[in-house]
Amino acid sequence: MTEGNDPLEEALDIASRIRMDRMEAVVVDTKVSSEPNQKAKDLSYALLAPYYKIEDLRSSDNILRKVN
């Protein structure tokens, strides 16, 4: 990360490079709120990764499953 740059913009740039390397990712929004965290949603989009709110993970045993 570069001092003075927008951390979110840098994170989104890094996410797009991770996506191009075909790495698997999952975004878990740990902010407890009734509304989705837009920054987490943007990161999920940049990674082409599933987005989950932490409450969803707590309430379901099978939301994460092994992908072959």
All heavy atoms as TSV, in Angstrom:
chain	resi	resn	atom	element	x	y	z
A	1	MET	N	N	0.845	-1.153	0.000
A	1	MET	CA	C	0.000	0.000	0.000
A	1	MET	C	C	0.911	1.244	0.000
A	1	MET	O	O	1.960	1.245	0.608
A	1	MET	CB	C	-0.916	-0.004	1.204
A	1	MET	CG	C	-1.690	-1.306	1.470
A	1	MET	SD	S	-3.019	-1.761	0.352
A	1	MET	CE	C	-4.241	-0.552	0.606
A	2	THR	N	N	0.458	2.269	-0.654
A	2	THR	CA	C	1.243	3.481	-0.790
A	2	THR	C	C	0.636	4.588	0.055
A	2	THR	O	O	-0.566	4.861	-0.035
A	2	THR	CB	C	1.282	3.923	-2.271
A	2	THR	OG1	O	1.763	2.839	-3.060
A	2	THR	CG2	C	2.172	5.129	-2.458
A	3	GLU	N	N	1.486	5.230	0.864
A	3	GLU	CA	C	1.017	6.315	1.717
A	3	GLU	C	C	0.409	7.418	0.862
A	3	GLU	O	O	0.944	7.796	-0.177
A	3	GLU	CB	C	2.186	6.875	2.533
A	3	GLU	CG	C	1.758	7.892	3.556
A	3	GLU	CD	C	2.901	8.347	4.451
A	3	GLU	OE1	O	3.905	7.635	4.555
A	3	GLU	OE2	O	2.770	9.437	5.017
A	4	GLY	N	N	-0.747	7.902	1.296
A	4	GLY	CA	C	-1.423	8.979	0.596
A	4	GLY	C	C	-2.449	8.505	-0.421
A	4	GLY	O	O	-3.297	9.277	-0.851
A	5	ASN	N	N	-2.378	7.233	-0.821
A	5	ASN	CA	C	-3.373	6.698	-1.762
A	5	ASN	C	C	-4.624	6.270	-1.013
A	5	ASN	O	O	-4.578	5.975	0.178
A	5	ASN	CB	C	-2.799	5.510	-2.534
A	5	ASN	CG	C	-1.793	5.919	-3.588
A	5	ASN	OD1	O	-1.540	7.099	-3.796
A	5	ASN	ND2	N	-1.197	4.944	-4.238
A	6	ASP	N	N	-5.726	6.201	-1.724
A	6	ASP	CA	C	-6.996	5.756	-1.152
A	6	ASP	C	C	-6.906	4.253	-0.885
A	6	ASP	O	O	-6.737	3.467	-1.825
A	6	ASP	CB	C	-8.126	6.057	-2.128
A	6	ASP	CG	C	-9.491	5.622	-1.633
A	6	ASP	OD1	O	-9.582	4.951	-0.585
A	6	ASP	OD2	O	-10.475	5.952	-2.300
A	7	PRO	N	N	-6.995	3.833	0.386
A	7	PRO	CA	C	-6.859	2.412	0.714
A	7	PRO	C	C	-7.893	1.525	0.005
A	7	PRO	O	O	-7.562	0.420	-0.422
A	7	PRO	CB	C	-7.054	2.349	2.228
A	7	PRO	CG	C	-6.813	3.736	2.714
A	7	PRO	CD	C	-7.167	4.649	1.579
A	8	LEU	N	N	-9.122	2.003	-0.143
A	8	LEU	CA	C	-10.138	1.204	-0.816
A	8	LEU	C	C	-9.787	1.013	-2.285
A	8	LEU	O	O	-9.885	-0.097	-2.816
A	8	LEU	CB	C	-11.522	1.841	-0.679
A	8	LEU	CG	C	-12.649	1.088	-1.374
A	8	LEU	CD1	C	-12.788	-0.330	-0.834
A	8	LEU	CD2	C	-13.948	1.848	-1.250
A	9	GLU	N	N	-9.359	2.063	-2.954
A	9	GLU	CA	C	-8.978	1.950	-4.365
A	9	GLU	C	C	-7.808	0.985	-4.535
A	9	GLU	O	O	-7.792	0.188	-5.476
A	9	GLU	CB	C	-8.638	3.326	-4.950
A	9	GLU	CG	C	-9.838	4.224	-5.114
A	9	GLU	CD	C	-10.881	3.623	-6.042
A	9	GLU	OE1	O	-10.530	3.059	-7.093
A	9	GLU	OE2	O	-12.074	3.721	-5.705
A	10	GLU	N	N	-6.836	1.040	-3.636
A	10	GLU	CA	C	-5.713	0.116	-3.710
A	10	GLU	C	C	-6.167	-1.319	-3.466
A	10	GLU	O	O	-5.725	-2.245	-4.146
A	10	GLU	CB	C	-4.613	0.504	-2.723
A	10	GLU	CG	C	-3.837	1.714	-3.178
A	10	GLU	CD	C	-2.534	1.893	-2.416
A	10	GLU	OE1	O	-2.034	0.929	-1.802
A	10	GLU	OE2	O	-2.021	3.020	-2.440
A	11	ALA	N	N	-7.069	-1.511	-2.504
A	11	ALA	CA	C	-7.577	-2.858	-2.219
A	11	ALA	C	C	-8.336	-3.410	-3.427
A	11	ALA	O	O	-8.187	-4.590	-3.767
A	11	ALA	CB	C	-8.479	-2.832	-0.986
A	12	LEU	N	N	-9.128	-2.579	-4.080
A	12	LEU	CA	C	-9.861	-3.024	-5.267
A	12	LEU	C	C	-8.915	-3.368	-6.412
A	12	LEU	O	O	-9.133	-4.335	-7.149
A	12	LEU	CB	C	-10.879	-1.972	-5.694
A	12	LEU	CG	C	-12.017	-1.717	-4.705
A	12	LEU	CD1	C	-12.886	-0.555	-5.180
A	12	LEU	CD2	C	-12.849	-2.960	-4.476
A	13	ASP	N	N	-7.835	-2.610	-6.553
A	13	ASP	CA	C	-6.830	-2.900	-7.584
A	13	ASP	C	C	-6.152	-4.242	-7.294
A	13	ASP	O	O	-5.980	-5.067	-8.187
A	13	ASP	CB	C	-5.803	-1.766	-7.646
A	13	ASP	CG	C	-4.743	-2.027	-8.688
A	13	ASP	OD1	O	-5.099	-2.240	-9.872
A	13	ASP	OD2	O	-3.544	-2.037	-8.334
A	14	ILE	N	N	-5.777	-4.450	-6.041
A	14	ILE	CA	C	-5.156	-5.723	-5.647
A	14	ILE	C	C	-6.138	-6.871	-5.877
A	14	ILE	O	O	-5.759	-7.936	-6.370
A	14	ILE	CB	C	-4.680	-5.664	-4.183
A	14	ILE	CG1	C	-3.502	-4.692	-4.055
A	14	ILE	CG2	C	-4.300	-7.056	-3.666
A	14	ILE	CD1	C	-3.170	-4.310	-2.631
A	15	ALA	N	N	-7.398	-6.658	-5.547
A	15	ALA	CA	C	-8.422	-7.688	-5.741
A	15	ALA	C	C	-8.544	-8.073	-7.208
A	15	ALA	O	O	-8.669	-9.258	-7.535
A	15	ALA	CB	C	-9.764	-7.195	-5.207
A	16	SER	N	N	-8.497	-7.097	-8.091
A	16	SER	CA	C	-8.615	-7.420	-9.517
A	16	SER	C	C	-7.411	-8.220	-9.995
A	16	SER	O	O	-7.549	-9.099	-10.844
A	16	SER	CB	C	-8.803	-6.157	-10.358
A	16	SER	OG	O	-7.649	-5.355	-10.331
A	17	ARG	N	N	-6.223	-7.967	-9.428
A	17	ARG	CA	C	-5.045	-8.763	-9.789
A	17	ARG	C	C	-5.161	-10.186	-9.248
A	17	ARG	O	O	-4.771	-11.141	-9.913
A	17	ARG	CB	C	-3.774	-8.090	-9.294
A	17	ARG	CG	C	-3.420	-6.894	-10.176
A	17	ARG	CD	C	-2.078	-6.350	-9.840
A	17	ARG	NE	N	-2.305	-5.095	-9.129
A	17	ARG	CZ	C	-1.492	-4.585	-8.240
A	17	ARG	NH1	N	-0.395	-5.196	-7.906
A	17	ARG	NH2	N	-1.778	-3.435	-7.662
A	18	ILE	N	N	-5.703	-10.321	-8.041
A	18	ILE	CA	C	-5.926	-11.650	-7.469
A	18	ILE	C	C	-6.899	-12.427	-8.363
A	18	ILE	O	O	-6.690	-13.597	-8.664
A	18	ILE	CB	C	-6.466	-11.543	-6.026
A	18	ILE	CG1	C	-5.356	-11.060	-5.095
A	18	ILE	CG2	C	-7.054	-12.872	-5.555
A	18	ILE	CD1	C	-5.830	-10.716	-3.693
A	19	ARG	N	N	-7.958	-11.767	-8.799
A	19	ARG	CA	C	-8.942	-12.398	-9.681
A	19	ARG	C	C	-8.282	-12.867	-10.965
A	19	ARG	O	O	-8.534	-13.973	-11.443
A	19	ARG	CB	C	-10.068	-11.417	-9.980
A	19	ARG	CG	C	-11.155	-12.025	-10.851
A	19	ARG	CD	C	-12.183	-11.007	-11.292
A	19	ARG	NE	N	-11.575	-10.097	-12.248
A	19	ARG	CZ	C	-11.777	-8.791	-12.278
A	19	ARG	NH1	N	-12.554	-8.206	-11.419
A	19	ARG	NH2	N	-11.182	-8.049	-13.174
A	20	MET	N	N	-7.407	-12.052	-11.543
A	20	MET	CA	C	-6.747	-12.430	-12.792
A	20	MET	C	C	-5.829	-13.630	-12.601
A	20	MET	O	O	-5.583	-14.371	-13.545
A	20	MET	CB	C	-5.990	-11.240	-13.376
A	20	MET	CG	C	-6.922	-10.200	-13.973
A	20	MET	SD	S	-6.074	-8.886	-14.862
A	20	MET	CE	C	-5.323	-7.972	-13.534
A	21	ASP	N	N	-5.321	-13.818	-11.386
A	21	ASP	CA	C	-4.483	-14.984	-11.096
A	21	ASP	C	C	-5.326	-16.222	-10.814
A	21	ASP	O	O	-4.795	-17.269	-10.476
A	21	ASP	CB	C	-3.574	-14.707	-9.893
A	21	ASP	CG	C	-2.433	-13.771	-10.232
A	21	ASP	OD1	O	-2.110	-13.620	-11.426
A	21	ASP	OD2	O	-1.848	-13.196	-9.292
A	22	ARG	N	N	-6.652	-16.075	-10.919
A	22	ARG	CA	C	-7.609	-17.161	-10.741
A	22	ARG	C	C	-7.570	-17.781	-9.342
A	22	ARG	O	O	-7.756	-18.976	-9.161
A	22	ARG	CB	C	-7.428	-18.235	-11.810
A	22	ARG	CG	C	-7.628	-17.714	-13.212
A	22	ARG	CD	C	-7.492	-18.827	-14.228
A	22	ARG	NE	N	-7.505	-18.306	-15.560
A	22	ARG	CZ	C	-8.596	-18.179	-16.303
A	22	ARG	NH1	N	-9.756	-18.504	-15.824
A	22	ARG	NH2	N	-8.510	-17.703	-17.526
A	23	MET	N	N	-7.324	-16.944	-8.364
A	23	MET	CA	C	-7.351	-17.402	-6.977
A	23	MET	C	C	-8.784	-17.358	-6.471
A	23	MET	O	O	-9.523	-16.437	-6.781
A	23	MET	CB	C	-6.451	-16.522	-6.113
A	23	MET	CG	C	-4.990	-16.591	-6.510
A	23	MET	SD	S	-3.977	-15.418	-5.611
A	23	MET	CE	C	-3.980	-16.137	-4.000
A	24	GLU	N	N	-9.174	-18.357	-5.699
A	24	GLU	CA	C	-10.514	-18.406	-5.122
A	24	GLU	C	C	-10.578	-17.495	-3.896
A	24	GLU	O	O	-9.615	-17.405	-3.133
A	24	GLU	CB	C	-10.860	-19.831	-4.704
A	24	GLU	CG	C	-10.906	-20.803	-5.863
A	24	GLU	CD	C	-12.117	-20.610	-6.748
A	24	GLU	OE1	O	-13.161	-20.154	-6.241
A	24	GLU	OE2	O	-12.023	-20.930	-7.941
A	25	ALA	N	N	-11.699	-16.838	-3.694
A	25	ALA	CA	C	-11.853	-15.946	-2.548
A	25	ALA	C	C	-13.310	-15.934	-2.101
A	25	ALA	O	O	-14.203	-16.273	-2.871
A	25	ALA	CB	C	-11.415	-14.526	-2.917
A	26	VAL	N	N	-13.511	-15.541	-0.863
A	26	VAL	CA	C	-14.830	-15.329	-0.283
A	26	VAL	C	C	-14.741	-14.048	0.523
A	26	VAL	O	O	-13.757	-13.822	1.229
A	26	VAL	CB	C	-15.240	-16.489	0.650
A	26	VAL	CG1	C	-16.526	-16.180	1.378
A	26	VAL	CG2	C	-15.347	-17.788	-0.121
A	27	VAL	N	N	-15.742	-13.192	0.423
A	27	VAL	CA	C	-15.776	-11.966	1.219
A	27	VAL	C	C	-16.820	-12.136	2.314
A	27	VAL	O	O	-17.973	-12.441	2.023
A	27	VAL	CB	C	-16.102	-10.735	0.346
A	27	VAL	CG1	C	-16.263	-9.488	1.199
A	27	VAL	CG2	C	-15.024	-10.537	-0.709
A	28	VAL	N	N	-16.376	-11.962	3.561
A	28	VAL	CA	C	-17.283	-12.042	4.701
A	28	VAL	C	C	-17.381	-10.657	5.318
A	28	VAL	O	O	-16.394	-10.104	5.803
A	28	VAL	CB	C	-16.780	-13.061	5.749
A	28	VAL	CG1	C	-17.716	-13.090	6.943
A	28	VAL	CG2	C	-16.650	-14.442	5.126
A	29	ASP	N	N	-18.580	-10.096	5.264
A	29	ASP	CA	C	-18.855	-8.774	5.832
A	29	ASP	C	C	-19.052	-8.962	7.339
A	29	ASP	O	O	-20.041	-9.529	7.775
A	29	ASP	CB	C	-20.110	-8.211	5.173
A	29	ASP	CG	C	-20.452	-6.804	5.623
A	29	ASP	OD1	O	-19.823	-6.312	6.582
A	29	ASP	OD2	O	-21.354	-6.213	5.025
A	30	THR	N	N	-18.094	-8.503	8.124
A	30	THR	CA	C	-18.156	-8.692	9.575
A	30	THR	C	C	-18.858	-7.552	10.292
A	30	THR	O	O	-19.024	-7.601	11.504
A	30	THR	CB	C	-16.741	-8.868	10.159
A	30	THR	OG1	O	-15.969	-7.705	9.854
A	30	THR	CG2	C	-16.074	-10.108	9.602
A	31	LYS	N	N	-19.277	-6.545	9.538
A	31	LYS	CA	C	-20.008	-5.430	10.136
A	31	LYS	C	C	-21.432	-5.884	10.452
A	31	LYS	O	O	-22.163	-6.313	9.560
A	31	LYS	CB	C	-20.039	-4.248	9.175
A	31	LYS	CG	C	-20.719	-3.030	9.727
A	31	LYS	CD	C	-20.669	-1.895	8.717
A	31	LYS	CE	C	-21.378	-0.677	9.244
A	31	LYS	NZ	N	-21.370	0.404	8.265
A	32	VAL	N	N	-21.797	-5.815	11.707
A	32	VAL	CA	C	-23.143	-6.222	12.106
A	32	VAL	C	C	-24.089	-5.052	11.846
A	32	VAL	O	O	-24.024	-4.029	12.513
A	32	VAL	CB	C	-23.185	-6.664	13.583
A	32	VAL	CG1	C	-24.596	-7.047	13.986
A	32	VAL	CG2	C	-22.214	-7.811	13.824
A	33	SER	N	N	-24.945	-5.234	10.838
A	33	SER	CA	C	-25.860	-4.181	10.419
A	33	SER	C	C	-26.948	-4.809	9.562
A	33	SER	O	O	-26.745	-5.855	8.952
A	33	SER	CB	C	-25.107	-3.128	9.611
A	33	SER	OG	O	-25.988	-2.210	9.031
A	34	SER	N	N	-28.078	-4.158	9.500
A	34	SER	CA	C	-29.150	-4.666	8.641
A	34	SER	C	C	-28.853	-4.385	7.167
A	34	SER	O	O	-29.405	-5.026	6.286
A	34	SER	CB	C	-30.487	-4.051	9.035
A	34	SER	OG	O	-30.423	-2.646	8.906
A	35	GLU	N	N	-27.967	-3.434	6.897
A	35	GLU	CA	C	-27.604	-3.069	5.536
A	35	GLU	C	C	-26.250	-3.665	5.163
A	35	GLU	O	O	-25.338	-3.699	5.980
A	35	GLU	CB	C	-27.523	-1.542	5.400
A	35	GLU	CG	C	-28.829	-0.829	5.653
A	35	GLU	CD	C	-29.875	-1.172	4.613
A	35	GLU	OE1	O	-29.543	-1.237	3.414
A	35	GLU	OE2	O	-31.032	-1.395	5.004
A	36	PRO	N	N	-26.092	-4.125	3.920
A	36	PRO	CA	C	-24.781	-4.624	3.486
A	36	PRO	C	C	-23.746	-3.497	3.473
A	36	PRO	O	O	-24.080	-2.345	3.214
A	36	PRO	CB	C	-25.030	-5.137	2.074
A	36	PRO	CG	C	-26.487	-5.102	1.851
A	36	PRO	CD	C	-27.104	-4.235	2.887
A	37	ASN	N	N	-22.512	-3.840	3.744
A	37	ASN	CA	C	-21.401	-2.906	3.701
A	37	ASN	C	C	-21.002	-2.742	2.231
A	37	ASN	O	O	-20.523	-3.687	1.611
A	37	ASN	CB	C	-20.249	-3.468	4.536
A	37	ASN	CG	C	-19.035	-2.587	4.552
A	37	ASN	OD1	O	-18.840	-1.752	3.684
A	37	ASN	ND2	N	-18.200	-2.787	5.545
A	38	GLN	N	N	-21.199	-1.567	1.668
A	38	GLN	CA	C	-20.942	-1.362	0.239
A	38	GLN	C	C	-19.484	-1.605	-0.116
A	38	GLN	O	O	-19.185	-2.122	-1.192
A	38	GLN	CB	C	-21.382	0.032	-0.207
A	38	GLN	CG	C	-21.366	0.198	-1.715
A	38	GLN	CD	C	-22.246	-0.817	-2.434
A	38	GLN	OE1	O	-23.396	-1.019	-2.072
A	38	GLN	NE2	N	-21.716	-1.463	-3.458
A	39	LYS	N	N	-18.562	-1.264	0.766
A	39	LYS	CA	C	-17.144	-1.498	0.473
A	39	LYS	C	C	-16.868	-2.996	0.355
A	39	LYS	O	O	-16.132	-3.430	-0.531
A	39	LYS	CB	C	-16.269	-0.866	1.538
A	39	LYS	CG	C	-16.291	0.641	1.493
A	39	LYS	CD	C	-15.463	1.237	2.605
A	39	LYS	CE	C	-15.569	2.757	2.590
A	39	LYS	NZ	N	-14.822	3.364	3.698
A	40	ALA	N	N	-17.464	-3.785	1.226
A	40	ALA	CA	C	-17.300	-5.237	1.155
A	40	ALA	C	C	-17.943	-5.778	-0.118
A	40	ALA	O	O	-17.394	-6.681	-0.765
A	40	ALA	CB	C	-17.891	-5.906	2.390
A	41	LYS	N	N	-19.100	-5.240	-0.495
A	41	LYS	CA	C	-19.754	-5.661	-1.741
A	41	LYS	C	C	-18.887	-5.316	-2.952
A	41	LYS	O	O	-18.755	-6.117	-3.870
A	41	LYS	CB	C	-21.126	-4.996	-1.878
A	41	LYS	CG	C	-22.138	-5.338	-0.825
A	41	LYS	CD	C	-22.812	-6.640	-1.062
A	41	LYS	CE	C	-23.800	-6.528	-2.199
A	41	LYS	NZ	N	-24.543	-7.772	-2.390
A	42	ASP	N	N	-18.262	-4.132	-2.940
A	42	ASP	CA	C	-17.379	-3.732	-4.036
A	42	ASP	C	C	-16.166	-4.655	-4.126
A	42	ASP	O	O	-15.740	-5.038	-5.218
A	42	ASP	CB	C	-16.908	-2.286	-3.860
A	42	ASP	CG	C	-18.031	-1.276	-4.031
A	42	ASP	OD1	O	-19.102	-1.625	-4.563
A	42	ASP	OD2	O	-17.832	-0.114	-3.600
A	43	LEU	N	N	-15.614	-5.019	-2.985
A	43	LEU	CA	C	-14.472	-5.936	-2.955
A	43	LEU	C	C	-14.883	-7.300	-3.498
A	43	LEU	O	O	-14.161	-7.912	-4.293
A	43	LEU	CB	C	-13.926	-6.054	-1.531
A	43	LEU	CG	C	-12.707	-6.933	-1.359
A	43	LEU	CD1	C	-11.531	-6.439	-2.190
A	43	LEU	CD2	C	-12.321	-7.010	0.114
A	44	SER	N	N	-16.038	-7.769	-3.090
A	44	SER	CA	C	-16.564	-9.039	-3.582
A	44	SER	C	C	-16.693	-9.011	-5.108
A	44	SER	O	O	-16.305	-9.957	-5.795
A	44	SER	CB	C	-17.927	-9.306	-2.934
A	44	SER	OG	O	-18.564	-10.392	-3.522
A	45	TYR	N	N	-17.226	-7.929	-5.630
A	45	TYR	CA	C	-17.382	-7.776	-7.083
A	45	TYR	C	C	-16.019	-7.786	-7.782
A	45	TYR	O	O	-15.840	-8.447	-8.807
A	45	TYR	CB	C	-18.142	-6.483	-7.381
A	45	TYR	CG	C	-18.356	-6.251	-8.848
A	45	TYR	CD1	C	-19.375	-6.925	-9.522
A	45	TYR	CD2	C	-17.555	-5.364	-9.552
A	45	TYR	CE1	C	-19.575	-6.715	-10.883
A	45	TYR	CE2	C	-17.747	-5.157	-10.910
A	45	TYR	CZ	C	-18.752	-5.827	-11.567
A	45	TYR	OH	O	-18.942	-5.625	-12.905
A	46	ALA	N	N	-15.050	-7.061	-7.221
A	46	ALA	CA	C	-13.713	-6.992	-7.827
A	46	ALA	C	C	-13.035	-8.361	-7.845
A	46	ALA	O	O	-12.278	-8.672	-8.765
A	46	ALA	CB	C	-12.847	-5.979	-7.077
A	47	LEU	N	N	-13.314	-9.174	-6.827
A	47	LEU	CA	C	-12.722	-10.511	-6.736
A	47	LEU	C	C	-13.524	-11.567	-7.489
A	47	LEU	O	O	-13.063	-12.693	-7.645
A	47	LEU	CB	C	-12.640	-10.942	-5.268
A	47	LEU	CG	C	-11.582	-10.277	-4.411
A	47	LEU	CD1	C	-11.867	-10.537	-2.943
A	47	LEU	CD2	C	-10.189	-10.777	-4.791
A	48	LEU	N	N	-14.735	-11.216	-7.919
A	48	LEU	CA	C	-15.684	-12.202	-8.441
A	48	LEU	C	C	-15.892	-13.298	-7.405
A	48	LEU	O	O	-15.908	-14.491	-7.694
A	48	LEU	CB	C	-15.210	-12.797	-9.768
A	48	LEU	CG	C	-15.150	-11.851	-10.950
A	48	LEU	CD1	C	-14.626	-12.576	-12.185
A	48	LEU	CD2	C	-16.504	-11.232	-11.251
A	49	ALA	N	N	-16.042	-12.869	-6.154
A	49	ALA	CA	C	-16.146	-13.782	-5.017
A	49	ALA	C	C	-17.531	-13.701	-4.394
A	49	ALA	O	O	-18.174	-12.653	-4.426
A	49	ALA	CB	C	-15.101	-13.409	-3.969
A	50	PRO	N	N	-17.974	-14.803	-3.800
A	50	PRO	CA	C	-19.243	-14.747	-3.070
A	50	PRO	C	C	-19.147	-13.773	-1.902
A	50	PRO	O	O	-18.074	-13.615	-1.309
A	50	PRO	CB	C	-19.449	-16.175	-2.561
A	50	PRO	CG	C	-18.449	-17.017	-3.235
A	50	PRO	CD	C	-17.379	-16.125	-3.760
A	51	TYR	N	N	-20.253	-13.143	-1.584
A	51	TYR	CA	C	-20.334	-12.190	-0.471
A	51	TYR	C	C	-21.310	-12.740	0.556
A	51	TYR	O	O	-22.421	-13.150	0.223
A	51	TYR	CB	C	-20.842	-10.839	-0.991
A	51	TYR	CG	C	-21.289	-9.883	0.080
A	51	TYR	CD1	C	-20.397	-9.046	0.713
A	51	TYR	CD2	C	-22.621	-9.827	0.469
A	51	TYR	CE1	C	-20.818	-8.159	1.691
A	51	TYR	CE2	C	-23.052	-8.946	1.451
A	51	TYR	CZ	C	-22.135	-8.118	2.052
A	51	TYR	OH	O	-22.547	-7.259	3.027
A	52	TYR	N	N	-20.878	-12.780	1.816
A	52	TYR	CA	C	-21.738	-13.230	2.908
A	52	TYR	C	C	-21.663	-12.240	4.057
A	52	TYR	O	O	-20.597	-11.701	4.353
A	52	TYR	CB	C	-21.296	-14.599	3.446
A	52	TYR	CG	C	-21.357	-15.699	2.432
A	52	TYR	CD1	C	-20.201	-16.216	1.871
A	52	TYR	CD2	C	-22.573	-16.236	2.032
A	52	TYR	CE1	C	-20.253	-17.234	0.943
A	52	TYR	CE2	C	-22.634	-17.258	1.102
A	52	TYR	CZ	C	-21.469	-17.753	0.564
A	52	TYR	OH	O	-21.530	-18.759	-0.361
A	53	LYS	N	N	-22.780	-12.034	4.699
A	53	LYS	CA	C	-22.783	-11.292	5.954
A	53	LYS	C	C	-22.482	-12.295	7.060
A	53	LYS	O	O	-22.856	-13.455	6.970
A	53	LYS	CB	C	-24.134	-10.620	6.192
A	53	LYS	CG	C	-24.398	-9.495	5.195
A	53	LYS	CD	C	-25.590	-8.660	5.518
A	53	LYS	CE	C	-25.569	-7.932	6.805
A	53	LYS	NZ	N	-24.505	-7.004	7.098
A	54	ILE	N	N	-21.806	-11.857	8.094
A	54	ILE	CA	C	-21.410	-12.744	9.180
A	54	ILE	C	C	-22.622	-13.440	9.802
A	54	ILE	O	O	-22.542	-14.607	10.178
A	54	ILE	CB	C	-20.563	-11.996	10.245
A	54	ILE	CG1	C	-19.885	-12.969	11.202
A	54	ILE	CG2	C	-21.391	-10.983	11.005
A	54	ILE	CD1	C	-18.745	-13.717	10.625
A	55	GLU	N	N	-23.751	-12.746	9.847
A	55	GLU	CA	C	-24.952	-13.353	10.413
A	55	GLU	C	C	-25.394	-14.573	9.605
A	55	GLU	O	O	-25.902	-15.540	10.158
A	55	GLU	CB	C	-26.117	-12.351	10.469
A	55	GLU	CG	C	-25.887	-11.168	11.372
A	55	GLU	CD	C	-25.170	-10.023	10.660
A	55	GLU	OE1	O	-25.173	-9.979	9.411
A	55	GLU	OE2	O	-24.602	-9.187	11.360
A	56	ASP	N	N	-25.206	-14.511	8.279
A	56	ASP	CA	C	-25.583	-15.635	7.430
A	56	ASP	C	C	-24.732	-16.860	7.727
A	56	ASP	O	O	-25.223	-17.982	7.689
A	56	ASP	CB	C	-25.444	-15.260	5.953
A	56	ASP	CG	C	-26.378	-14.136	5.548
A	56	ASP	OD1	O	-27.427	-13.966	6.200
A	56	ASP	OD2	O	-26.040	-13.428	4.586
A	57	LEU	N	N	-23.465	-16.635	8.000
A	57	LEU	CA	C	-22.579	-17.755	8.296
A	57	LEU	C	C	-22.905	-18.370	9.643
A	57	LEU	O	O	-22.769	-19.566	9.838
A	57	LEU	CB	C	-21.119	-17.305	8.260
A	57	LEU	CG	C	-20.635	-16.800	6.907
A	57	LEU	CD1	C	-19.203	-16.306	7.021
A	57	LEU	CD2	C	-20.751	-17.873	5.846
A	58	ARG	N	N	-23.334	-17.564	10.566
A	58	ARG	CA	C	-23.694	-18.067	11.887
A	58	ARG	C	C	-24.997	-18.859	11.851
A	58	ARG	O	O	-25.214	-19.726	12.670
A	58	ARG	CB	C	-23.842	-16.911	12.869
A	58	ARG	CG	C	-22.539	-16.263	13.220
A	58	ARG	CD	C	-22.758	-15.167	14.236
A	58	ARG	NE	N	-21.511	-14.486	14.507
A	58	ARG	CZ	C	-21.399	-13.201	14.753
A	58	ARG	NH1	N	-22.484	-12.436	14.773
A	58	ARG	NH2	N	-20.240	-12.658	14.985
A	59	SER	N	N	-25.870	-18.544	10.893
A	59	SER	CA	C	-27.197	-19.154	10.889
A	59	SER	C	C	-27.330	-20.345	9.946
A	59	SER	O	O	-28.373	-20.941	9.872
A	59	SER	CB	C	-28.245	-18.104	10.525
A	59	SER	OG	O	-28.035	-17.662	9.197
A	60	SER	N	N	-26.270	-20.694	9.244
A	60	SER	CA	C	-26.363	-21.808	8.306
A	60	SER	C	C	-25.142	-22.702	8.403
A	60	SER	O	O	-24.014	-22.233	8.350
A	60	SER	CB	C	-26.500	-21.279	6.886
A	60	SER	OG	O	-26.509	-22.358	5.979
A	61	ASP	N	N	-25.373	-23.999	8.516
A	61	ASP	CA	C	-24.270	-24.955	8.581
A	61	ASP	C	C	-23.705	-25.274	7.210
A	61	ASP	O	O	-22.561	-25.679	7.090
A	61	ASP	CB	C	-24.736	-26.260	9.233
A	61	ASP	CG	C	-25.048	-26.080	10.693
A	61	ASP	OD1	O	-24.457	-25.178	11.318
A	61	ASP	OD2	O	-25.877	-26.849	11.205
A	62	ASN	N	N	-24.488	-25.104	6.176
A	62	ASN	CA	C	-24.027	-25.550	4.863
A	62	ASN	C	C	-23.850	-24.420	3.849
A	62	ASN	O	O	-23.878	-24.651	2.662
A	62	ASN	CB	C	-24.976	-26.608	4.304
A	62	ASN	CG	C	-26.397	-26.104	4.192
A	62	ASN	OD1	O	-26.657	-24.947	4.481
A	62	ASN	ND2	N	-27.291	-26.961	3.773
A	63	ILE	N	N	-23.642	-23.204	4.292
A	63	ILE	CA	C	-23.459	-22.094	3.346
A	63	ILE	C	C	-22.093	-22.183	2.674
A	63	ILE	O	O	-21.938	-21.818	1.521
A	63	ILE	CB	C	-23.676	-20.725	4.028
A	63	ILE	CG1	C	-23.949	-19.679	2.972
A	63	ILE	CG2	C	-22.518	-20.345	4.911
A	63	ILE	CD1	C	-24.581	-18.436	3.518
A	64	LEU	N	N	-21.105	-22.667	3.408
A	64	LEU	CA	C	-19.793	-22.889	2.812
A	64	LEU	C	C	-19.604	-24.386	2.617
A	64	LEU	O	O	-19.697	-25.151	3.561
A	64	LEU	CB	C	-18.679	-22.344	3.715
A	64	LEU	CG	C	-18.666	-20.851	3.923
A	64	LEU	CD1	C	-17.564	-20.467	4.896
A	64	LEU	CD2	C	-18.476	-20.117	2.612
A	65	ARG	N	N	-19.356	-24.789	1.410
A	65	ARG	CA	C	-19.110	-26.207	1.153
A	65	ARG	C	C	-17.966	-26.347	0.186
A	65	ARG	O	O	-17.651	-25.427	-0.572
A	65	ARG	CB	C	-20.363	-26.892	0.651
A	65	ARG	CG	C	-20.978	-26.275	-0.565
A	65	ARG	CD	C	-22.274	-26.999	-0.934
A	65	ARG	NE	N	-23.403	-26.439	-0.233
A	65	ARG	CZ	C	-24.195	-25.515	-0.742
A	65	ARG	NH1	N	-23.980	-25.022	-1.934
A	65	ARG	NH2	N	-25.221	-25.054	-0.072
A	66	LYS	N	N	-17.303	-27.469	0.229
A	66	LYS	CA	C	-16.148	-27.703	-0.624
A	66	LYS	C	C	-16.582	-27.684	-2.088
A	66	LYS	O	O	-17.570	-28.283	-2.468
A	66	LYS	CB	C	-15.519	-29.055	-0.284
A	66	LYS	CG	C	-14.250	-29.324	-1.035
A	66	LYS	CD	C	-13.628	-30.623	-0.573
A	66	LYS	CE	C	-12.371	-30.874	-1.372
A	66	LYS	NZ	N	-11.716	-32.087	-0.974
A	67	VAL	N	N	-15.805	-26.964	-2.892
A	67	VAL	CA	C	-16.070	-26.883	-4.324
A	67	VAL	C	C	-15.011	-27.715	-5.042
A	67	VAL	O	O	-13.828	-27.559	-4.799
A	67	VAL	CB	C	-16.008	-25.414	-4.814
A	67	VAL	CG1	C	-16.217	-25.344	-6.314
A	67	VAL	CG2	C	-17.025	-24.578	-4.064
A	68	ASN	N	N	-15.453	-28.608	-5.875
A	68	ASN	CA	C	-14.499	-29.457	-6.631
A	68	ASN	C	C	-14.195	-28.840	-7.955
A	68	ASN	O	O	-14.947	-28.316	-8.631
A	68	ASN	CB	C	-15.053	-30.856	-6.826
A	68	ASN	CG	C	-15.156	-31.598	-5.510
A	68	ASN	OD1	O	-14.291	-31.435	-4.667
A	68	ASN	ND2	N	-16.197	-32.380	-5.357
